[in-house]
Amino acid sequence: MGKKGKKEKKGRGAEKTAAKMEKKASKRSRKEEEDLEALIAHFQTLDAKKTQIVETPCAPPSPRRLWKELTFLYNELYIYNIRKDAWTKVDIPSPPPRRCAHQAVVVPQGGGQLWVFGGEFASPDGEQFYHYKDLWVLHLATKTWEQVRDYVYYSDVYAFNLDTLTWSKLSPSGTGPTPRSGCQMSATAQGSIVVYGGYSKQVRHGVWECRGTAVCLLP
């Protein structure tokens, strides 16, 4: 076998090694996502045990996160009375899944409402994250939680006009890509848009499905 043959064999070996490493990394990533979802489900099972509203006077809340060795997310609700300078811990049935880095705002409608949007769930080692896109409201008058919107994956197309600064919804012909998020998009010099990859969640299976197809939107 000549030098050329050896180089070709060496090149194929490197390609096989790279393919194996990519396969292992993909498998490890799926396993980590499944473990994270299993942990979220475990905490939701614990939260589901709350069957009645319980209000308990208490000291101020403890620090919300331990940084050095362990990440722990709480699912606790505290109310601070400004006039009495007193804290109360409130347990309410059917709360949102525990999270951090979410947005929250209080409005006066309906006797007072606390709206909570998004946030993320972190694994104990702080290396993996599950991002929420759900919307919840706490009705303060009745002390009840209500989920207003769950995550939704879309497959619609919008265009933004740089001259008029306005949005318009497009209706392309043909079969479009399935709903997804996290995909890559690129515009070509010919005026087309190429969409590649992304992911969506198959609720009936409870696992993440990677989308590896490329779709071209013609002008």
MOSULTA-V18768 format. One record per backbone hydrogen bond with DSSP energy under -1.0 kcal/mol. NH is the residue of the N-H (numbers start at 1). CO is the residue of the C=O. If there is no record, write none. Layout:
BEGIN
{{NH	CO} {NH	CO}}
END
This chain:
BEGIN
{{6	2} {7	3} {8	4} {9	5} {10	6} {11	7} {12	8} {13	9} {14	10} {15	11} {16	12} {17	13} {18	14} {19	15} {20	16} {21	17} {22	18} {23	19} {24	20} {25	21} {26	22} {27	23} {28	24} {29	25} {30	26} {31	27} {32	28} {33	29} {34	30} {35	31} {36	32} {37	33} {38	34} {39	35} {40	36} {41	37} {42	38} {43	39} {44	40} {45	41} {46	42} {47	43} {48	44} {49	46} {50	47} {54	91} {56	89} {58	87} {71	124} {79	88} {81	86} {85	81} {86	81} {88	79} {89	56} {90	77} {91	54} {100	120} {103	117} {105	115} {107	113} {112	109} {113	107} {114	138} {115	105} {116	136} {117	103} {118	134} {120	100} {121	130} {123	128} {126	123} {130	121} {132	119} {135	149} {136	116} {137	146} {138	114} {139	144} {140	112} {143	139} {144	139} {146	137} {148	135} {149	135} {159	168} {161	166} {165	161} {168	159} {170	157} {180	154} {181	199} {184	196} {186	194} {188	192} {191	188} {193	217} {194	186} {195	215} {196	184} {197	213} {199	181} {200	209} {202	207} {206	202} {209	200} {211	198} {215	195} {217	193}}
END
